[in-house]
Amino acid sequence: MSKLKLGAILDEKPVKLTVDLPAAIHRDLVVYAEALGRETDQTIDPAKLVGPMLARFMSADRAFAKARRSARGAAQQAETRAG
């Protein structure tokens, strides 16, 4: 099997978020969790994959990275002016 894009899932303090997924995406998420579990010798709860998958997606989105840098710069400038 080829290397999956996600690695081991860290156990961090979660923030509760409720989402509705199409059934086909949920089925794929379950299959992905099983494959990742075999690859990492972990038992993976499919719901635990959503956060890392979103993080990976956002980190690969260049337009989002640029917008986030721009927002951080604006926030730092506002702090400098206020302080």
Secondary structure as UniProt FT lines:
FT   HELIX           23..40
FT   HELIX           46..49
FT   HELIX           50..59
FT   HELIX           62..82
//
